[in-house]
């Protein structure tokens, strides 16, 4: 994806999840790329609101790993 395509996608997307999905990358990758451009003076919008998390899955994972050696 070219820098121009990324900026257009970022600025027209409704959510960070949408950007990541259309990039076929992770949210972390999308956020890192946006940060890179912002550090170079590109005024990309900031997404507001919290990302959806399934805390029940996180709780189950924590329980599963509880007490297991690293």
C-alpha positions in Angstrom: 0.0 0.0 0.0 1.4 3.3 -1.0 1.6 6.2 1.4 -1.1 8.0 -0.5 -3.4 5.0 -0.4 -2.8 4.7 3.4 -3.6 8.3 4.1 -6.8 8.1 2.0 -7.8 4.9 3.8 -7.1 6.3 7.2 -8.9 9.6 6.6 -12.0 7.9 5.2 -12.3 4.9 7.5 -14.8 4.9 10.4 -12.6 2.9 12.8 -9.1 1.6 13.4 -10.4 -1.9 13.0 -11.6 -1.0 9.5 -8.2 0.4 8.6 -6.4 -2.8 9.8 -8.9 -5.0 8.0 -8.5 -3.2 4.7 -4.7 -3.2 5.0 -4.9 -7.0 5.9 -2.6 -6.2 8.8 -3.0 -5.9 12.6 -4.3 -2.9 14.4 -0.8 -2.5 15.9 0.6 -2.3 12.3 -2.0 0.3 11.3 -1.4 2.4 14.4 2.4 2.2 13.9 2.1 3.4 10.3 -0.2 6.3 11.3 2.3 7.3 14.1 5.2 7.2 11.6 3.3 9.6 9.3 2.2 11.9 12.2 5.8 12.2 13.3 6.6 13.5 9.9 3.9 16.1 9.9 1.0 14.4 8.3 -2.1 15.4 10.3 -4.0 12.1 10.4 -7.2 12.0 12.3 -7.4 10.2 15.6 -10.0 7.6 16.2 -12.1 8.1 19.3 -13.9 5.5 21.3 -12.7 2.3 22.8 -12.0 -0.8 20.8 -14.3 -3.7 21.5 -12.7 -6.3 23.7 -14.1 -9.7 24.7 -13.1 -9.7 28.4 -14.7 -13.1 28.9 -12.1 -14.5 26.5 -9.3 -12.7 28.2 -10.5 -14.0 31.6 -10.6 -17.5 30.2 -7.1 -17.1 28.8 -5.7 -15.8 32.1 -7.3 -18.7 34.0 -5.9 -21.2 31.5 -2.4 -19.8 31.9 -2.7 -19.3 35.7 0.0 -21.2 37.5 1.7 -22.4 34.3 5.5 -21.9 34.1 6.8 -19.3 31.7 
